[in-house]
Amino acid sequence: MKRRRLVSGMMTCLLLGACTHYTSEFEEKKQQANTHAVNATSPLDGKPVVYQVFTRLFGNTQTANIPWGSVTQNGVGKFKDFTPKALTEIKKLGVTHMWYTGVLHHAMVSQNKLTEMQSDDPDVVKGRAGSPYAIKDYYNVNPDLALNPQQRLNEFSQLITRTHQAGMKVIIDIVPNHVARNYHSISPPDGVTNFGEGDNVAVEYARDNNFYYVTDKAFSVPKSDNYQPLGGQPHYLSDGNFSEFPAKWTGNGARAAQPSIDDWYETVKVNYGVKPDGSYDFPRLPANFADKEVSEHYAFWQQQNLPNSWYKFREIVYFWLDKGVDGFRYDMAEMVPVEFWSFLNSSIKTKNSHAFLLAEVYNPSLYRPYIHQGKMDYLYDKVGFYDSLKALMQQTGSAKQVMSAHRSVQDIAPHMLHFLENHDEQRIASPEFVGDARMGKPAMVVSHLISQSPSMLYFGQTVGEDGSENAGFGQPSRTSIFDYIGVPAHQAWMNHGAFDGGLLSQEQRSLRAFYETLMPLNNAPAVAYGQLTELKLHSASEPAKQRIIAFTREHTQQQLLVVSNFDAKQSHTVTLKLPKSWHSHSGVTVTDLLHTRANHQIDASGSITLTLAPRESVVYQKEK
């Protein structure tokens, strides 16, 4: 869901004092690495690499790309398109986790009344294919993705099996803050009721209501002079009306019966026991639980009587864990109280201690509470690191700003996921970003190698997809998540299902080869577990100081020197003074792990002089 909108101030979060170290599976692996000799190609698990794929777009081979086009006109990918060959090629990027975006059954517009799944009303659906963040049935999957919609859960289960066989884990989205305005599960497990089914709709708020209500008022579809559902194309349900009485609060917390066109009007907000005045109607998590293990969090919540919505989401995540899903990406987690996350995540970890939990949180003041109290494994490192890195790529920011942003979260770096693209962000190759996919090369080197932070790739990123398609809802520069569309650069790599890059240009092949060389360094001990030392530039021009980032990563088994030139036009020569661990009276030989340079010699004092071309990086490994 696009996040360029104001978020309601209704939800407040518990902010505790300083948090101590959080023990996780990451720290266990770090201890293993410190006691075993490993190298850059070791099978020892390194830091995670997540591959986000928009599931309905991945296998689509049609190229018409008609704005607001139907599934017949523009095509749609299927679960079956993730063949063993496709998954093997993705695995070559060092990928450990596949994030299948848009799997759950969400609101969508069908062409007619004869389909198995009745069409949702275009007046409360964004795009024709629909937003993956307007979930209408948490216990089933998108029928578009199956060859046989009646067997769609089985087809997804088969995809989970194929992914596991390829050596990767499976992540899907959970969207706790809101559900589709027309939520209704057609296949709930025994004993599970729909959201809102037992609500007292005569009151605005009750603790065990799943929704908030605008009492005595009917919902009205938002109006806009600049927007028409389906771009104005006719549909038998498109009449400017949607029946809902009483009206519910909208997903972003808007309380009007008729929300704004800029609100998340296709969704309704879920109630977790947060009263309309922002106070909490549930037990508070004791302050010292920031220091406690998952088991203690779990035990605490077993003794409490909690709002109904908490239990509903626990049943949902248990359902998918039982199906073989290995973890979840949580949409807009900061809009849900941190106590709920303590409850849900400790429940998940008790059931599967290795579950992968990634949250979208944009408020830096909440990072540590959501990690320590909320027991999140990973958060987006967007506000700060990504934003400063993007500015540097655009030649408006500086190397100093990037390093400062990283230092601000260095204590929680292993929990801060790095990315250059995702479904909410502009494509690097889009004119609105930098218009050149090659600028992703120095940025990915720094993003991937600077710390123990996990990394994420978005499908199409490795071949320079530019997001220029006008799909319908929204604007180009971000690959559409709302409509049926083909993704041209990705389709060239897919090559009609061969997944061999047969239709890529030479420049695209070169870019893909770069990512295939860089990303598997997630298994290198210095990258996964090493210490960071920032390096100052000596004998460098002022422009070089603005555009070049240099650092070392050091582990008992490996030492790396990383230097990246973010200047899009100029070469720069710099001299670096390396830490004492690099000094040797006989000099030090280094090897470039990116395989673009010959071996280099560092002098006895630990100094090295390098000339880097525009957008060039070096990753030197110290030879023993």
N, C-alpha and C positions, 0 to 999 in steps of 0.2 A: 504494500500500500504506500502511495506517495505520502511523504511526511512533511510537506511544505505548508503546514497549517497549524494554527494555534491549538494547543491542547488545553482542555478545561482544567481549571485550578481546583476542581472538586477533590481530586485524590491527593492526599498528603502521605508522605512516607516516613517511617520511623528511622531517624538518623541517630546512631549511637556514636560513642567516642572512638578513640583509636582502636583499631582491630589488630589482633595478633596474627601470626602465621596460620594459614589454612592448609592443612595436610590433605593431599589428594593423590590420585593415581600418578600424577605428574611427578611429585616428589619421590614416590616409590621408584619410578623409572630412573630418576636422576641418581638415586643411591646405587641402583644397579650399574649405571654407566660409570660411576666413580670406582667401582670395584672390578670391572671387567675391561680388558683391552679390546677396543673396537676401532674401526676406521670408517671412512666416509661411505663405504658400501656395506656396512654391517647390517645384518638382519634385525639387530636390536631396535625395538620401537623408538622412534624419535618423536618430535613434536607433531601434532596433527596437521594435516592439510585437508581442508574441506573443499569439495567441488560442488558448487551450487548449480543446479540445472533446473530450468523452467520446464517441467516435465512434458507439458502438451506441445512445446515448441521444438524439443530436441530432435525428434524423428521425422518432423514434417518436411516432405520433399517438394511440396507445391510452391510455386513462385509467383502466383498472380498478385498477391499482396494488395487486394482491393480494400480501400478504407471501409471499415465496418463490415467487411466481408463475412459471409456465413462459413460454416465449417465445410460445406460443399465447395464453395468458391476458393477458400484460402487453405483448406486442409488442416489437419491436426495430427500430432504425433501420438504414439501409443506406448504402453508399457513394453510391448514386444520389441520396440525399436532399440531398447537397451540390450543389445545382443552380447554374448560373451566377448566377441571381437571389440565392440564399442567399449565395454567395461575394461577390457585389457588395455586398450589405448589410453583411457583415462587414468588407469592405475600407473602408467608410465610417468605421469606428472607428479609422482610421489603422493598421490591421493590416498588418504586413509579413511575418509568419510564422504559418502555421497548424500548431499542434501537434496532430496527430491521435493522441489517447491510446487505447490498446487495440486497435491495428491488428494487431499480430503474433498469430499463432495461440497462444493460451494455453489452459491447462486449463479445461474447462467441462463441465457436466453435461447430457447429452442425455437425452431422454425414454425412448428405447428402443434396441434393438440394431440397428435397421434403417437408421439414418442413415449417410451416407457416412463421417462422422467418428465413430468409436466413442466412446461416452461415457467421460469420465474418472470415476474413483471419487470419489463425494461425500465419502468419508472423508478425502480429501486435496485437496479443493477448497473454497475459501471462497466461500460463496454458491452460487447456481445457475448464473449466467452466468459466474462465475469471475473471479479477480483478473487484471488485465492484466499484473501483475508476476510471474506464474507462467508464463513462456513455455515452451511445449512443442515449438515448431517455429520456429526463427529464419528459415527460408527459405520461409515461407508466411504467409498472413493469416487472420484469424478468419473461418470460414465463415459465421457469423451475419450478417456485414456484406454478403454478396453476394446478388444475386438468384439467381444460379446458382453454388452453391459450387464446382463444378468449374472455373469461370472466375474465381474470386475474385481471383487475381493480376492478371488483365487488367482487372477492374473497379477495382481499386485503382490500376493504372497510368492508367486513364482519369481517376480523381479527381486524381491528380498533375497530369495535363495540364490539367484544368479549373482547378485552383488556380493553376498558372502563368499560364494565360490571364487569370485575374482579377488578376494582378499581385502574387501572394504566393508565398512559398517554403513548402516542406513539411518538417516535423519529425516524426520518430517516436521512440518510446522504445527505448532499448537498456538492458538490465538485466544488467550484467556480474557483479554479486555473486552471483547465484543463478539457477537455472532451475527449472522445474516438476519435482516429484519423479518424474514419469513422462515426462521429456523424450524425444522421439523424432521426428526429422524424417522426414516421408514423402516429401519432395521435395528432398533435398539436391542441390546442383550436383555435377557429376562430380568425383570425387577428394576430396569432403568427407565425413568420417565424423561420426557422432553423438558428442555429449559422452559421455564414459565408455566408449566402445566399445573402446578399447585399454587401459583401466586395469588395473593389477595390484591386484585387489581383496583380495589376501591381506595387504596392508599398510595401515596407517592413512594413510600419506603417501608419495608418490613425486613427484618434481619434475614429471614429465610426466603424472601422473594428472590428470584433469579434476576429480575429486571427492576428498573425504576420507572414510574408511571407519571404521565401528565394527566391527572385525574379529570374525568368528565370532558375530555377533549379528544377529538379524533385526529389521527395523523394526517398531515397534508404534505403532498409531494413538494419539494422546494422548486422555486421558479427561477428562471434565468433567461435573459435576452440573448445570451451567448452560447446556450447549450440546449440540444435536443437529444433525447434518448435515441440510440442507434443512428445518430446523425440525421434524424428526421425520417428515416425509412419507416414504412408502416409495419405494424405488428398488431396482432389481434388483442393484446393486452395493453398496448401503449395508448393510454387515454388521459394521462396526467393525474390519475387517481390510484391509490393503493389503500385497501381496506385494513385499518388497524384502529381498534378502539378498546380501551383508551390508548392514546399515543404513548410510546416508550421514549425514554431518553436515548439520544443518538450516541453512537460508539465513542465519539471523542468527548462526551459529557455534555453536549448541548441539550438544554432542557425544554426547548420550545416544541410545541406540537408540530410546527412547520420549521424544520431546520433550514439553515442556509445551504446554498448549493456548494459552498466550500467546506461544509461539515461532512463527516463520514456517514451521510444519510442512509446509505445502503445497509448500515449495521445498527445494532442496539447494544448499549452498554450493559455489561454483566455486573451484578451487585455482589460484593464480597463482604458485606457487613460494614461498609463505609457509609455513614449517614450523610444526608444532603449537606449538612454543615461541615463535613470533613472529619468529624470525630469517628472513632472506631467502636464497633459493636461486637467485639470479639476479644479474647484474652491477648494481652500484649506479650511479646517475647522478652524474657528477662535480659537485661543488658549484658550480663556475662555470657550469654549464649553465642556471642561473637567468637568466643574461644573454644566452644565445645564441638565435639565430633557429630557427624550425621546421626549416629545411633542415639545420642542424647536429644537431639532435635526431634527425632521420630518418637521417642518415648514421651517427651513433653506433650506432643500433640495428641497422643492416644488418650490422655487424661482429660481432654477438653471437649466441650460441646461447641461445635463450629457452624458457621453459616452453610446453608445447603449447597451453594455454588462451589464451595471448597471440595465437598465430597463428589460432586458431579465431575469435576475435572480430574480428581484422583481416579475415578472409574474409567475415564477416557484414556488417560495415559497407561493405566494397567491393561486396558484392552489392546492397545497397540504394542506394548511390550510383549504381551502374550502372542502377538502376531509375528514377532521377530524383529520389530523395529528396535534400533540400538540407542536412540536418543532423539532429542527434540530441539528445535529452534523456536524460541518464544518471541512472538511478535509484541512489540511495545510493552515490554515487561515492566517498565517503570510506572505504568499507569495502574498497576495492581500492587497492593500492599506487600511489603517485604515479608511480613509474617506468613502470608499465603505461600510464598516461595519456600520458606523454611519448611512448611508443612508438606507441600507438593514434592519438592526435591528430595527431602529426607525419605518420603514414601517411595519415590522412584529408586533412590540409591539402596534402600533396604531390600527392594525387590531385585535390582540389578546394579551391583556396586560399580560397574564399569560403564553405566549409561552416560552418554555425552549430552551435556546440557549447555546450550548456547542462548544468550539473551540479547535482545535489542534494547539497549539502554543508552540514551543520549545525554543524560545529565551527569556530568563528572562527579558531582557531590554524592551521587548515589552508587558510584562504582564499588567502593569498598563495602558499604552495607549490603549490597546485593550479592557480593561474593562471599563475605564472611557470615552475615546473618542469614541471607537468602540461600546460601549453599549453591550458587551458580558455579559451574566450571569455567565458563568463558563469557565475556561480554564483547560487543563491538568496540574497537578503539577508533571511533569515528571523530568525535568532537575532540580536537587536539591533533592526534597523529595523522589520521587520514586527511583532515581538512588542511593541515599545514603541508603535508606531502603533495596534495593536489595543487596548492598555491605555488609550490616550488616547481612542479611540473609545468605550470602555466607561466613560469618566469616572473611571477609577482611576489612570491615568497622567498625565503632564504633557508640555507642549510641550518643556520643557527636556530630558526624557529622550529624546524623539524626535531632537532636534537633536544630542544627545550621541552617540546610536547612529550617526547618519549621519557625524559627524566621525570616528568610530573606523575607518571604512572609506573616508574621503574620497580617499585616495591610489589606491584601486582602484575608485572609484565607477563608471567606465564598464563595469566587468566584473560589477557586482552587480545582478542583476535584481530589480525591485520588483514586488510583487503584493499584492492584498488578499484574493483567493480563489484556491484551486486544489483539486484533488481530495482533498488531505489535510487541508485547513483547513475550518473551519466557514463556512457562508454568513453574510454580513453580516446578512441579514434574519432569520436564525434566532434564536429567543429565547436560545439558549445563547451567541450572540455579542452582538448589540445589539438584535435584533428590529426593526430599522428600516433598510431599504436606503438611506434618505437619508443616514445617517451615513457611507456610502461616498463621498459627494460631497466634503466637505473633505479626507477622507483620500486620495482619488484625485488631487485637485489637488496636494497636497503630494507624494505618492508619485511622480506622473508628472513634476512640474515642478521638483523640488528639485535634480536633478543630471543628469548624462549617462547615468545608469543606464537600461537598457532597462526596459520595462514589460510586464506580462502581465495579460490579462483572462481570466476563466473563463466559459464559455458560461452564460447565464442571469444573470450578475452585473448586466448592464446593464438588466435588467428586474425585478430584485428577487427572484429565486428564493430561497426560504427553506430548502430542503433538508429539509422536514418529513415527507417520505414514509417510511413504514416498509417498506423493501424486503425485509428478511429479515436477512441477515448485517450486523452492525454496528448503530449507533444513528443516529437522525435528527440533523439539523443539517449533515451533509455529504451531498451527493448521492451515492447509492450507486454504487460502482464494482464491486460484487460480484454484483448481481442485475439482472434485467430490470425496468425501471421507467419510467414517464413522468415528465417534468419540467414541472409545470404552468405556471409563469410563462414558461418558454422555449416551451412549446407554444402559449401565447397569442400570443407574437411570431411563431412559425412560421406560425400560422393555416392549418393543414392543407396546408402546402407553398407558400403564397403568399409567405411571408417578408416581410410588409408590416406586421406588428404589428396586424393588424385586430382581434384579440381582447383587446388590452391595455386596462387601465383608463387613465383620464386620468393618474393618478399614475405608472403604469408608462411611459406615453408620454413624460411629462416627464423621467423618469429616463433613458430611452434617448436623448432629445434632448440631455441634458446630456453624456452620454458621447460622443455624436457631435460635439459642439462641442469638448470638452476633448481627446480622444485624438489627433486629427490635428495637435495642436500639437507632436507629436514631430518634425515637419519644420521647426518654427521654429528659426532658428539659435541663439537664446539658450537654448532648451531642449536642443537636441541638443549644443551645443558651448560654451555660455556659462559664465562664472564665477559662483560663488555668493557672496553676501554676506548673512550673517544680520543681522537687524535687531532692535534692542532696542525694547521698547514704552515710550513715555513717556506720562505722565499716564494710566496705566492702572491699574485695580484689580487686586488680587492674583488674584482668580478669572480675570480676563482674561489675566494673565501665564501662568497655568496652562493655559489653553485655546486661546490664539491663537498661531499660527505665522506669521511674516512674514519674507520674504527677497526679495532681488533676484537676477535672473539677467541677466548682461550679456555681450554680444558686440559686435564692431565694427559689426554690421549691425542690432542690435536690443537694446532694454533693456526688461526686464519687472519689475514689482512684483507679488508674490504674497502674499496675506494670506488665511488661513483660520481660521474660528471653529469649534472643535470642541465648543463648549458645545451640548448638546442642548436646552437650555431657555431660556437667557438671551442677550439681545443684549449686545454690548460695544462701547464707544467707546474707540478708541486713537489716539494720536498717534505718528507714525513720523518719524524723522529719516533721510532718504535719503543715500546716498553723494554725494560732491561732483560726480560725473558727472551728477547729476540737478539741480544748482543752475543757475539762470539768473535774471539780474536782471529778466527780463520774465515769469518764471514758466514752468511747464511744463504742457502739456495732456496728459492720459493717456486712453486709450480702453480700455474693458473688453472683452477678447477672449472672455469668456463671454457677452457680449451681454445682460447683466441690468441694467446701470447706464448712465446717461448719462455723457458725457465729464466728467472731473473736472480740477480745477486744483490743481497743487502750487505752493506759494508760492516766492518767490525764494530762500529759504534752504534749500529742499529738504525742507520739512515738509509732512505731510499728516495730516489727522484723518479717521478713518473710523468709522462705526457699522455693525457687522455683525450681522445677525440670526442666530439659532441655525442652525448648520450652513452658514452662508453663506461663500462665497469670492469674492474678486475677483482677476482677473488683468489688471493694467493695463499697457498698452504705451505707452511714451513716444513722443509724436508728434515728428517732426523739423521 
